[in-house]
Amino acid sequence: MAASTTTPAIATVRSSTAPDSGLPFGLDVRIPHFHRLLELATDPAFCLLMIRVAGWDMALDAQEHWRCIELNPHGHSIRFA
């Protein structure tokens, strides 16, 4: 039987750019139109009173408008006791 190798589930490579797009990220990077992003997420969140934590997948389109791609009301990786 041939020897096998395993790779860690989490990579430990550090980078200052996103791997697919090459866009920079870090403490000095600003999110465009962040106030609009907050409004897009918080306005409907007040209607979701029974959901303690909601995950919002957002995207900035080519016209620089924030779009809600998906709402994840369950199945978070954050667990509360």
C-alpha positions in Angstrom: 0.0 0.0 0.0 1.4 3.4 -0.9 2.1 6.0 1.7 -0.4 8.8 2.0 -0.1 12.4 3.0 -2.6 14.7 4.6 -2.9 18.5 4.3 -4.3 20.7 7.0 -7.9 21.7 6.7 -7.0 25.4 7.3 -4.2 27.0 5.4 -1.8 29.1 7.3 -0.8 31.3 4.4 -0.9 35.0 5.1 -1.7 37.4 2.4 -2.8 41.1 2.0 -4.8 40.4 -1.1 -7.8 38.2 -1.9 -6.7 35.1 -3.8 -9.2 35.3 -6.7 -9.6 39.0 -7.4 -6.3 40.3 -6.1 -8.1 43.1 -4.2 -6.3 44.3 -1.2 -7.6 43.9 2.4 -6.3 44.9 5.7 -6.8 47.6 8.4 -6.1 50.5 6.0 -8.7 49.3 3.3 -12.0 51.2 3.3 -15.3 49.6 2.3 -17.0 51.8 -0.3 -20.3 53.4 0.7 -20.3 51.6 4.1 -23.2 53.7 5.4 -25.4 52.4 2.6 -24.3 48.8 3.4 -25.3 49.3 7.0 -28.7 50.7 6.0 -29.3 47.8 3.6 -28.6 45.3 6.4 -30.2 47.0 9.4 -33.5 48.3 7.9 -34.9 44.8 7.2 -33.2 43.3 10.3 -35.7 45.2 12.5 -38.4 43.0 10.9 -36.6 39.8 11.9 -37.2 40.0 15.6 -36.9 36.3 16.3 -33.5 35.9 14.7 -30.6 36.6 17.1 -27.9 36.7 14.5 -28.4 37.0 10.7 -25.7 36.5 8.1 -26.0 38.9 5.2 -24.1 38.1 1.9 -23.7 41.5 0.2 -22.1 42.6 -3.0 -21.1 45.9 -4.5 -22.2 46.0 -8.1 -20.5 47.8 -11.1 -22.6 50.9 -10.5 -21.5 51.0 -6.8 -24.8 49.9 -5.4 -24.9 47.4 -2.6 -27.0 44.3 -3.3 -28.2 41.7 -0.9 -27.3 38.3 -2.3 -28.5 36.2 0.5 -29.8 36.2 4.1 -28.7 33.3 6.3 -31.0 33.2 9.3 -29.8 29.8 10.5 -26.8 27.6 10.2 -24.1 30.0 11.4 -20.7 28.9 12.5 -21.3 31.1 15.6 -23.1 29.1 18.3 -24.6 30.5 21.5 -25.2 28.5 24.6 
